[in-house]
């Protein structure tokens, strides 16, 4: 049955979306949605971004046992959130009452009321919590944290083994909850970039532990656990092959940089996204590097190898090209490789102090490892078995679906550098720069990011800080605001090396200024002056006006490099608030933390 615009209270766009979604829903999902909309059923509640899942029919529930499970997530890019929501739905289907909440919306004092807690959290950069987990993380590690003797908990930690502080935030939550008196419902699971299987195993373990308690109370026989289902149609685990429509260089002749503007077709995919979301790309390794690896090991490129636990196979060359990461070394990889060589020096390196190991890992790849620590005794299959699956690369989307239906645009900076006597390339960026032509396809998926969205009120003033490729989401913001007729003020701070060659999307920004879509723009080109000038310097120059915008309720968006730019901009904001608001440093920090809590200080950093 199709919803018609004429006989419904929905506009044409809403009706189209409903007609697309409703036929895909299961009966359980329809019941969940019905309960969500009714908002009058007993036990239903919403608070901020918290969702209490609606009751499912009696035939799907174990009537003898009902238990409430709270799932708290801290997520920067959306992975932890999606896993938390999925866990909540599966728990609901098993007869539990699940409450899913982002940590920033959860009242910490309510911890004392919780019996069963699941924590799903990622780690940013060098061991930092996601922005929406900072306040809760600080509370839990403060003297104000309550004793939690009655709590049962389990932690799912997301991270990246190429970073020294792998899954550090999850480990800290796990340890602290135990210190406060909590008991582990199920042991913590640490996930690398390829997190689907370990996350499913974690949830199965949690369900088994919960079901054990259920059986002890009801005397029932064991029930089989539920694994996470494959995501619908096109997703991270089932990417869409998007055709390349356009691939342009945005920099002028003589630039020190190469920034690609990539336009991809989503036609026929049914994929939707909002400004602020990211696109995941599964790239292929440089064929020249793959050939060097095979030659170095004297392998047969056509040898058939198994590439996953399902028993799927491919040629060795295809496996090294498309399925496995070969450009990044990690400590777990070195430990596994040490078992495949007769060279004892590798084991010595692993056993030595962390400083030497970190120094070796930085800037080296699998070819370096093979050349440095041979001779090797392992087979090609042995090596394939210890490699990490090819991780997707995430890029902030640079277009609005309203402005470019069935398309997605990206802004990608090409990465090239010399290290240890060899030229090195970014896997995905150089694929896009050198080998990707219109008509080719890329496997892609959407990574939704609810922590980097335009305010619902179109009159909210917007301040955007995005040097270099950090400009990408703000191009999407402006396209969206132009299409929707948003009337709020907007202010862009952009920076790069040279005005003449590196002013990305210059004509588009100028047109938006002329039309009034963009209220004002301040730029900083660091190599055009004797003293380097960056975006934070421009912000300080206009500190009075910028603080006035903050006082008027402006939302501040930061996109780009986390280590340097985002840190410097954060400190600059504190300085401006302290100076213009005549506040102490502590009060300025509270002011900025309040903006973050109100979702008026949002960052998309990498």
C-alpha positions as CSV (number, residue, x, y, z in Angstrom):
1,X,0.0,0.0,0.0
2,X,1.4,3.4,-1.0
3,X,1.0,6.5,1.0
4,X,-0.5,9.3,-1.2
5,X,0.4,12.9,-0.5
6,X,-3.2,14.1,-1.2
7,X,-4.8,12.0,1.5
8,X,-2.1,12.3,4.2
9,X,-0.7,15.1,6.4
10,X,2.8,14.4,4.9
11,X,4.5,16.5,2.2
12,X,5.8,14.9,-1.0
13,X,9.3,14.3,0.3
14,X,8.1,12.8,3.6
15,X,5.6,10.5,1.8
16,X,8.4,9.3,-0.5
17,X,10.6,8.5,2.4
18,X,7.8,6.6,4.2
19,X,6.9,4.6,1.1
20,X,10.6,3.6,0.8
21,X,11.0,2.6,4.4
22,X,7.7,1.0,5.5
23,X,7.8,-2.0,3.1
24,X,11.2,-3.0,4.4
25,X,10.2,-3.2,8.1
26,X,9.7,-6.5,9.9
27,X,6.7,-7.0,12.1
28,X,8.8,-6.5,15.2
29,X,10.2,-3.2,13.8
30,X,6.6,-2.0,13.1
31,X,5.6,-2.8,16.6
32,X,8.6,-1.0,17.9
33,X,7.8,2.1,15.8
34,X,4.2,2.0,16.8
35,X,5.1,2.0,20.5
36,X,7.7,4.8,19.9
37,X,5.1,7.0,18.2
38,X,2.3,6.3,20.7
39,X,4.3,7.5,23.6
40,X,1.4,6.6,25.9
41,X,2.1,2.9,26.4
42,X,3.0,1.9,30.0
43,X,6.8,1.9,30.5
44,X,7.5,4.1,27.5
45,X,10.0,6.9,27.9
46,X,12.4,9.1,26.0
47,X,15.0,11.4,27.4
48,X,17.4,13.3,25.2
49,X,18.9,10.8,22.9
50,X,17.9,7.9,25.2
51,X,15.4,5.4,23.8
52,X,13.5,2.8,25.8
53,X,12.7,0.1,23.4
54,X,9.0,-0.8,23.2
55,X,7.6,-4.1,24.4
56,X,7.4,-6.9,21.9
57,X,4.4,-9.3,21.6
58,X,4.0,-11.9,24.4
59,X,4.7,-14.8,22.0
60,X,8.2,-13.3,21.5
61,X,8.9,-12.9,25.2
62,X,9.8,-15.2,28.1
63,X,7.0,-14.3,30.5
64,X,8.7,-15.7,33.5
65,X,11.6,-13.3,33.4
66,X,12.1,-9.6,32.5
67,X,15.2,-7.6,33.1
68,X,16.2,-4.1,32.3
69,X,19.5,-3.5,30.5
70,X,21.1,-0.1,30.1
71,X,23.4,0.4,27.1
72,X,25.6,3.5,27.1
73,X,27.7,4.4,24.1
74,X,30.5,6.9,23.4
75,X,31.0,7.3,19.7
76,X,32.9,9.8,17.5
77,X,32.2,8.4,14.0
78,X,29.1,6.4,14.7
79,X,30.4,2.8,14.9
80,X,29.9,2.5,18.7
81,X,26.4,4.0,18.4
82,X,25.3,1.6,15.6
83,X,26.6,-1.4,17.7
84,X,24.8,-0.2,20.8
85,X,21.5,0.3,19.0
86,X,21.8,-3.1,17.3
87,X,22.5,-4.7,20.7
88,X,19.5,-3.0,22.1
89,X,17.2,-4.4,19.4
90,X,18.5,-7.9,19.8
91,X,18.1,-7.8,23.6
92,X,14.6,-6.6,23.1
93,X,13.8,-9.5,20.7
94,X,15.1,-11.8,23.5
95,X,12.6,-10.4,26.0
96,X,14.7,-7.9,27.8
97,X,13.9,-4.2,28.3
98,X,16.7,-2.2,26.7
99,X,17.5,1.4,27.2
100,X,20.1,2.8,24.8
101,X,21.7,6.2,25.5
102,X,24.6,8.3,24.4
103,X,26.8,9.0,27.4
104,X,26.5,12.8,27.1
105,X,22.7,12.5,27.7
106,X,22.9,10.1,30.6
107,X,22.6,11.4,34.1
108,X,25.6,9.9,35.9
109,X,23.9,9.7,39.3
110,X,21.4,7.2,37.8
111,X,24.2,4.6,37.7
112,X,23.2,3.7,41.3
113,X,19.8,2.6,40.0
114,X,21.2,0.3,37.3
115,X,21.6,-3.5,37.7
116,X,22.8,-4.4,34.2
117,X,25.1,-2.1,32.2
118,X,26.6,-2.5,28.8
119,X,29.2,0.0,27.7
120,X,30.2,0.4,24.0
121,X,32.9,3.0,23.5
122,X,35.6,3.9,21.0
123,X,39.0,5.5,21.6
124,X,40.2,8.6,19.8
125,X,43.8,9.4,18.8
126,X,46.2,8.8,21.6
127,X,43.8,7.3,24.2
128,X,41.2,10.0,24.4
129,X,37.4,9.4,24.8
130,X,35.0,10.5,22.1
131,X,33.6,14.0,22.6
132,X,30.2,12.7,23.7
133,X,31.9,10.5,26.4
134,X,34.2,13.0,27.9
135,X,31.9,14.3,30.7
136,X,30.8,10.8,31.7
137,X,34.3,9.5,31.6
138,X,35.5,12.3,33.9
139,X,32.6,11.8,36.3
140,X,33.3,8.0,36.6
141,X,37.0,8.7,37.4
142,X,36.2,11.4,39.9
143,X,35.6,11.2,43.6
144,X,31.9,11.9,43.0
145,X,31.5,8.5,41.3
146,X,29.1,6.2,43.4
147,X,29.8,2.8,44.7
148,X,28.3,0.2,42.4
149,X,28.3,-3.1,44.3
150,X,25.0,-4.2,42.8
151,X,26.0,-3.5,39.2
152,X,26.8,-6.2,36.6
153,X,28.5,-4.8,33.5
154,X,30.3,-5.6,30.3
155,X,32.4,-3.4,28.0
156,X,32.8,-3.5,24.2
157,X,35.9,-1.4,23.3
158,X,36.5,-0.1,19.8
159,X,40.0,1.0,18.7
160,X,42.8,0.7,16.2
161,X,45.9,-1.5,16.9
162,X,48.1,0.9,14.9
163,X,47.8,3.3,17.8
164,X,49.8,2.8,21.0
165,X,46.8,3.4,23.3
166,X,44.6,0.7,21.7
167,X,41.1,0.6,23.1
168,X,42.4,2.6,26.1
169,X,39.1,4.3,26.9
170,X,37.2,0.9,27.0
171,X,39.9,-0.5,29.2
172,X,39.6,2.5,31.6
173,X,35.8,2.1,31.8
174,X,36.2,-1.6,32.4
175,X,38.7,-1.2,35.2
176,X,36.9,1.7,36.9
177,X,33.5,0.0,37.0
178,X,35.3,-2.9,38.7
179,X,37.0,-0.6,41.2
180,X,33.6,0.9,42.1
181,X,32.3,-2.5,43.0
182,X,30.7,-3.7,39.8
183,X,30.9,-7.3,38.7
184,X,31.6,-8.3,35.1
185,X,28.6,-9.8,33.4
186,X,31.0,-10.8,30.6
187,X,34.7,-10.1,30.0
188,X,35.6,-7.0,28.0
189,X,36.2,-7.5,24.3
190,X,38.6,-5.2,22.4
191,X,37.9,-4.6,18.7
192,X,40.2,-3.5,16.0
193,X,38.9,-1.7,12.8
194,X,37.3,-5.0,11.6
195,X,34.9,-5.2,14.5
196,X,31.9,-7.1,13.2
197,X,32.9,-10.6,14.3
198,X,34.3,-9.8,17.8
199,X,31.3,-7.5,18.5
200,X,28.9,-10.4,17.6
201,X,30.9,-12.7,19.9
202,X,30.7,-10.2,22.7
203,X,26.9,-9.8,22.3
204,X,26.5,-13.6,22.2
205,X,28.5,-13.8,25.4
206,X,26.4,-11.1,27.1
207,X,23.2,-12.8,26.0
208,X,24.5,-16.2,27.3
209,X,25.3,-14.6,30.7
210,X,21.9,-12.9,30.9
211,X,20.1,-16.0,29.8
212,X,22.0,-18.0,32.5
213,X,20.5,-15.7,35.1
214,X,17.1,-16.0,33.4
215,X,17.3,-19.8,33.6
216,X,18.4,-19.8,37.2
217,X,15.3,-17.9,38.1
218,X,12.9,-19.7,35.8
219,X,14.4,-23.2,35.7
220,X,14.3,-23.2,31.9
221,X,16.6,-25.2,29.6
222,X,19.3,-23.2,27.7
223,X,18.2,-21.2,24.7
224,X,20.5,-20.6,21.7
225,X,22.2,-17.3,21.6
226,X,21.6,-14.7,18.9
227,X,24.3,-13.5,16.6
228,X,24.1,-10.0,15.0
229,X,22.4,-10.1,11.7
230,X,24.0,-8.8,8.5
231,X,23.1,-5.2,8.0
232,X,20.4,-4.3,5.5
233,X,21.1,-4.0,1.7
234,X,24.1,-1.6,1.5
235,X,26.2,-1.1,4.6
236,X,29.6,-1.3,6.0
237,X,29.5,-5.1,5.7
238,X,27.8,-5.0,2.3
239,X,29.1,-1.9,0.4
240,X,27.7,-0.4,-2.7
241,X,29.8,-0.2,-5.9
242,X,29.5,3.5,-6.7
243,X,30.5,4.7,-10.2
244,X,33.0,7.6,-10.5
245,X,31.4,10.5,-12.3
246,X,34.2,13.1,-11.9
247,X,37.7,13.2,-10.5
248,X,39.3,16.6,-10.5
249,X,42.3,18.3,-8.9
250,X,41.3,21.4,-6.9
251,X,44.7,22.9,-6.6
252,X,46.2,25.4,-9.1
253,X,49.5,24.8,-11.0
254,X,52.5,25.2,-8.7
255,X,50.8,24.1,-5.5
256,X,52.6,21.9,-3.0
257,X,49.4,19.9,-2.5
258,X,47.1,17.7,-4.6
259,X,43.5,17.8,-3.4
260,X,41.0,15.7,-5.4
261,X,37.3,16.5,-5.8
262,X,35.5,13.1,-6.3
263,X,31.9,12.8,-7.5
264,X,30.3,9.3,-7.1
265,X,26.9,8.1,-8.3
266,X,24.6,6.5,-5.8
267,X,21.9,5.9,-8.3
268,X,19.9,2.7,-7.6
269,X,21.4,2.2,-4.2
270,X,18.6,3.8,-2.0
271,X,21.4,5.2,0.1
272,X,20.6,8.4,2.0
273,X,22.7,10.7,4.2
274,X,22.8,14.1,5.8
275,X,25.4,16.8,5.8
276,X,27.9,15.9,8.5
277,X,27.9,12.2,7.6
278,X,31.0,10.4,6.2
279,X,31.6,8.0,3.3
280,X,33.5,4.9,3.9
281,X,35.7,3.6,1.0
282,X,37.3,0.1,0.8
283,X,40.4,0.9,-1.3
284,X,42.9,-1.4,-3.0
285,X,46.6,-1.5,-2.3
286,X,49.1,-0.2,-4.8
287,X,49.8,-3.0,-7.4
288,X,53.5,-2.0,-7.5
289,X,53.8,-2.6,-3.7
290,X,51.9,-5.9,-4.0
291,X,54.3,-7.1,-6.7
292,X,57.4,-6.1,-4.6
293,X,56.0,-8.2,-1.7
294,X,55.4,-11.2,-3.9
295,X,58.8,-10.9,-5.5
296,X,60.6,-10.5,-2.2
297,X,59.1,-13.7,-0.8
298,X,59.3,-15.6,-4.1
299,X,55.6,-16.4,-3.9
300,X,53.4,-17.5,-6.7
301,X,50.9,-14.6,-7.4
302,X,48.3,-17.1,-8.7
303,X,48.4,-19.4,-5.6
304,X,45.0,-19.9,-4.1
305,X,44.7,-18.7,-0.4
306,X,41.8,-18.6,2.1
307,X,40.9,-15.1,3.0
308,X,38.4,-15.4,5.8
309,X,36.7,-17.7,8.4
310,X,34.0,-18.5,5.9
311,X,36.5,-20.3,3.8
312,X,36.3,-17.9,0.8
313,X,39.3,-18.0,-1.5
314,X,41.2,-15.9,-4.0
315,X,44.5,-15.7,-5.7
316,X,47.4,-14.5,-3.5
317,X,47.8,-11.3,-5.6
318,X,44.1,-10.5,-5.3
319,X,44.2,-11.1,-1.5
320,X,47.1,-8.7,-1.0
321,X,45.6,-6.2,-3.3
322,X,42.0,-6.0,-2.2
323,X,41.5,-7.9,1.1
324,X,44.4,-7.2,3.5
325,X,46.3,-4.2,4.9
326,X,49.9,-4.2,4.0
327,X,51.0,-0.6,4.6
328,X,50.6,-0.4,8.4
329,X,52.5,-2.3,11.1
330,X,51.1,-3.1,14.5
331,X,52.4,-4.8,17.6
332,X,50.0,-7.7,17.3
333,X,51.2,-8.2,13.7
334,X,54.9,-8.3,14.8
335,X,54.1,-10.8,17.5
336,X,52.5,-13.1,15.0
337,X,55.2,-12.6,12.4
338,X,57.9,-13.5,15.0
339,X,56.6,-17.0,14.9
340,X,57.2,-17.3,11.2
341,X,60.9,-16.3,11.1
342,X,64.1,-17.9,12.3
343,X,65.5,-14.4,13.0
344,X,65.5,-13.9,16.8
345,X,66.0,-10.2,16.4
346,X,62.3,-9.6,15.8
347,X,61.5,-11.2,19.2
348,X,64.1,-9.1,20.8
349,X,62.6,-5.9,19.3
350,X,59.1,-6.9,20.7
351,X,60.6,-7.6,24.1
352,X,62.6,-4.3,24.2
353,X,61.2,-1.0,25.6
354,X,58.1,0.4,24.0
355,X,60.0,3.4,22.7
356,X,62.1,1.3,20.3
357,X,59.1,-0.7,19.1
358,X,57.1,2.5,18.5
359,X,60.0,3.9,16.5
360,X,60.2,0.9,14.3
361,X,56.4,0.7,13.7
362,X,56.2,4.3,12.6
363,X,56.5,4.8,8.8
364,X,57.2,1.2,8.0
365,X,55.1,-1.4,6.1
366,X,54.9,-5.1,5.5
367,X,57.7,-5.0,2.9
368,X,60.0,-3.4,5.4
369,X,59.3,-6.1,8.0
370,X,59.9,-8.8,5.4
371,X,63.2,-7.3,4.3
372,X,64.4,-6.6,7.9
373,X,63.7,-9.8,9.7
374,X,64.1,-12.7,7.2
375,X,64.7,-15.5,6.4
376,X,61.0,-16.5,6.7
377,X,59.7,-20.0,7.2
378,X,56.0,-19.4,6.8
379,X,53.9,-20.0,3.7
380,X,51.9,-17.4,1.8
381,X,48.8,-18.7,3.6
382,X,50.6,-18.3,7.0
383,X,51.3,-14.7,6.2
384,X,47.8,-14.0,4.9
385,X,46.4,-15.4,8.1
386,X,48.1,-12.9,10.4
387,X,47.3,-9.8,8.3
388,X,44.5,-7.4,9.3
389,X,41.6,-7.1,6.9
390,X,41.6,-4.0,4.7
391,X,40.0,-1.2,6.8
392,X,37.7,1.3,5.2
393,X,38.9,4.9,4.9
394,X,36.3,7.5,6.1
395,X,35.9,10.9,4.4
396,X,33.6,13.7,5.4
397,X,30.9,14.1,2.7
398,X,31.3,17.4,0.8
399,X,27.8,17.6,-0.8
400,X,24.1,17.7,0.1
401,X,21.7,15.1,-1.2
402,X,19.1,17.8,-1.7
403,X,21.5,19.7,-4.0
404,X,22.9,16.6,-5.8
405,X,20.3,13.8,-5.7
406,X,21.8,10.3,-6.1
407,X,25.4,11.7,-5.8
408,X,28.0,12.0,-3.1
409,X,31.1,14.3,-3.3
410,X,34.4,14.0,-1.5
411,X,37.4,16.2,-0.9
412,X,40.5,14.0,-0.6
413,X,44.1,15.2,0.1
414,X,46.7,13.1,-1.6
415,X,49.3,11.6,0.8
416,X,52.8,11.1,-0.5
417,X,56.0,11.1,1.5
418,X,59.5,9.6,1.7
419,X,60.5,7.4,4.6
420,X,63.6,5.2,5.2
421,X,64.7,5.5,1.6
422,X,61.4,4.6,-0.1
423,X,58.6,6.7,-1.5
424,X,55.3,6.0,0.4
425,X,51.7,6.7,-0.6
426,X,48.4,6.9,1.2
427,X,46.4,3.8,0.1
428,X,43.1,5.4,-0.7
429,X,44.2,8.9,-1.5
430,X,46.7,7.8,-4.2
431,X,44.2,5.3,-5.6
432,X,41.9,8.2,-6.1
433,X,44.6,10.5,-7.4
434,X,46.4,8.2,-9.8
435,X,44.4,5.1,-10.7
436,X,40.7,6.0,-10.5
437,X,39.0,7.2,-13.6
438,X,35.4,8.2,-14.5
439,X,33.5,5.0,-15.1
440,X,35.4,3.0,-12.5
441,X,33.6,1.9,-9.3
442,X,34.5,2.0,-5.6
443,X,32.9,-0.1,-2.8
444,X,31.3,2.5,-0.4
445,X,29.0,2.9,2.5
446,X,27.6,5.7,4.6
447,X,28.9,6.3,8.1
448,X,26.2,8.3,9.9
449,X,27.5,10.9,12.4
450,X,24.8,12.3,14.7
451,X,27.5,14.2,16.6
452,X,28.1,16.6,13.6
453,X,24.8,17.8,12.4
454,X,23.3,21.2,11.6
455,X,20.9,22.5,14.2
456,X,17.2,21.7,13.7
457,X,16.4,25.4,14.0
458,X,17.5,27.0,10.7
459,X,17.9,30.3,12.4
460,X,20.7,29.1,14.6
461,X,24.0,31.0,13.8
462,X,26.7,28.7,12.4
463,X,30.5,29.1,12.9
464,X,32.6,26.7,10.8
465,X,36.3,26.2,11.1
466,X,37.8,23.9,8.4
467,X,41.3,24.4,7.0
468,X,42.5,22.2,4.1
469,X,40.2,19.2,3.4
470,X,38.4,20.1,6.6
471,X,36.3,22.3,4.3
472,X,34.4,19.3,3.0
473,X,31.4,19.1,5.4
474,X,30.9,22.8,5.3
475,X,30.4,22.7,1.5
476,X,27.7,20.2,2.3
477,X,26.3,22.5,5.0
478,X,26.1,25.5,2.7
479,X,24.4,23.4,-0.1
480,X,21.9,22.2,2.4
481,X,21.2,25.6,3.9
482,X,20.8,27.1,0.4
483,X,18.3,24.3,-0.7
484,X,16.3,24.7,2.5
485,X,16.4,28.5,2.7
486,X,17.9,28.5,6.2
487,X,17.9,32.1,7.5
488,X,20.5,31.9,10.3
489,X,23.9,33.7,10.0
490,X,26.9,31.7,9.0
491,X,30.6,32.3,9.3
492,X,33.5,30.3,7.7
493,X,37.1,30.2,8.8
494,X,39.2,28.5,6.1
495,X,43.0,28.2,5.8
496,X,45.6,26.6,3.5
497,X,49.1,27.4,2.2
498,X,48.6,29.8,-0.7
499,X,45.6,31.9,-1.8
500,X,46.4,31.6,-5.5
501,X,46.7,27.7,-5.7
502,X,45.0,26.3,-2.6
503,X,41.7,28.2,-2.0
504,X,39.5,25.1,-2.3
505,X,36.0,25.7,-3.9
506,X,36.8,29.4,-4.0
507,X,34.1,30.4,-6.6
508,X,31.4,28.5,-4.7
509,X,32.2,30.4,-1.5
510,X,32.2,33.7,-3.3
511,X,28.8,32.9,-4.9
512,X,27.3,32.0,-1.4
513,X,28.7,35.3,0.0
514,X,27.0,37.2,-2.9
515,X,23.7,35.4,-2.4
516,X,23.8,35.9,1.4
517,X,23.8,32.1,2.0
518,X,27.2,32.6,3.7
519,X,27.3,35.7,5.9
520,X,31.0,36.2,6.3
521,X,34.3,34.4,5.6
522,X,37.8,34.8,7.0
523,X,40.7,33.1,5.4
524,X,44.3,32.4,6.4
525,X,47.0,31.4,3.9
526,X,50.0,30.5,5.9
527,X,52.7,30.6,3.2
528,X,51.7,34.0,1.7
529,X,53.1,36.1,4.6
530,X,56.4,36.3,6.5
531,X,54.8,35.0,9.6
532,X,52.6,31.9,9.3
533,X,48.9,32.8,9.8
534,X,46.4,30.1,10.7
535,X,42.6,29.9,11.2
536,X,43.0,30.4,15.0
537,X,44.8,33.7,14.4
538,X,41.9,34.9,12.3
539,X,39.5,33.9,15.1
540,X,41.5,35.9,17.6
541,X,41.5,38.9,15.3
542,X,37.7,38.9,15.5
543,X,37.3,37.7,19.1
544,X,34.8,40.3,20.1
545,X,32.4,39.5,17.2
546,X,32.9,35.8,17.5
547,X,32.0,35.9,21.2
548,X,28.9,37.9,20.4
549,X,27.8,35.1,18.1
550,X,28.4,32.6,20.8
551,X,26.3,34.6,23.2
552,X,23.5,34.6,20.5
553,X,23.5,30.8,20.6
554,X,25.8,30.1,17.6
555,X,26.9,26.5,17.0
556,X,30.6,26.0,16.4
557,X,31.8,23.2,14.0
558,X,35.5,22.1,13.8
559,X,36.7,19.8,11.0
560,X,40.2,18.6,10.3
561,X,43.5,17.5,12.0
562,X,42.9,16.5,15.6
563,X,46.5,16.7,16.9
564,X,47.4,20.2,15.9
565,X,44.6,22.3,14.3
566,X,41.7,21.1,16.5
567,X,43.8,21.4,19.7
568,X,44.9,25.0,18.7
569,X,41.4,26.0,17.8
570,X,40.0,24.6,21.1
571,X,42.6,26.6,23.1
572,X,41.8,29.7,21.0
573,X,38.1,29.4,21.8
574,X,38.9,29.2,25.5
575,X,41.1,32.3,25.2
576,X,38.3,34.2,23.4
577,X,35.7,33.2,25.9
578,X,38.0,34.0,28.8
579,X,38.9,37.4,27.4
580,X,35.6,38.6,25.9
581,X,33.4,37.1,28.6
582,X,35.7,38.4,31.4
583,X,35.9,34.9,32.9
584,X,38.5,32.8,34.7
585,X,40.0,29.9,32.8
586,X,37.9,27.5,34.8
587,X,34.7,29.3,34.0
588,X,35.7,29.5,30.3
589,X,36.2,25.7,30.3
590,X,32.7,25.3,31.9
591,X,31.2,27.6,29.2
592,X,32.7,25.5,26.4
593,X,31.7,22.3,28.1
594,X,28.2,23.7,28.3
595,X,28.2,24.4,24.6
596,X,29.3,20.8,24.0
597,X,26.5,19.5,26.2
598,X,24.0,21.7,24.3
599,X,25.4,20.3,21.0
600,X,26.7,23.7,20.1
601,X,30.4,22.7,20.0
602,X,30.8,19.9,17.5
603,X,34.0,18.3,16.0
604,X,34.7,16.0,13.1
605,X,38.4,15.4,13.6
606,X,40.9,12.8,12.4
